[in-house]
Amino acid sequence: MKSPNANKQTIEGIPAERYKERLKEERAKLRRHYCTVFRFWRSCRYKPCKNARACLGDALACLKRNERTVPRDQQWKARQEILETTPEKDGPERAARECMPSELYRQ
């Protein structure tokens, strides 16, 4: 007899839908992280971002608008720092963290 889960697709042993959900959540976290690390809050019109000195607004729009102002080597360094703290077998989180900042808003 087949297992009830035999027909479900999996990615790296995770049900495909759950994998996609976790990937989407991690990409959203990374967008906010990069906006904060690159200090886009300094020119942000959304006052809570300036007050918190961190991205609290629409990170997708902010990253899309400002990513080109950050030199590629700084983007690479920020990405490498994230990857150094990420376990090799971290599934969708690792996959998201391997993206460069510009890849996080191009979907």
Sequence and secondary structure as in RCSB ss.txt:
>XXXX:A:sequence
MKSPNANKQTIEGIPAERYKERLKEERAKLRRHYCTVFRFWRSCRYKPCKNARACLGDALACLKRNERTVPRDQQ
WKARQEILETTPEKDGPERAARECMPSELYRQ
>XXXX:A:secstr
   TTTTS EETTEEHHHHHHHHHHHHHHHHHHHHHHTTGGGG S HHHHHHTS  S HHHHHHHHGGGS HHHH
HHHHHHHHHTS TT HHHHHHHTS GGGGT  
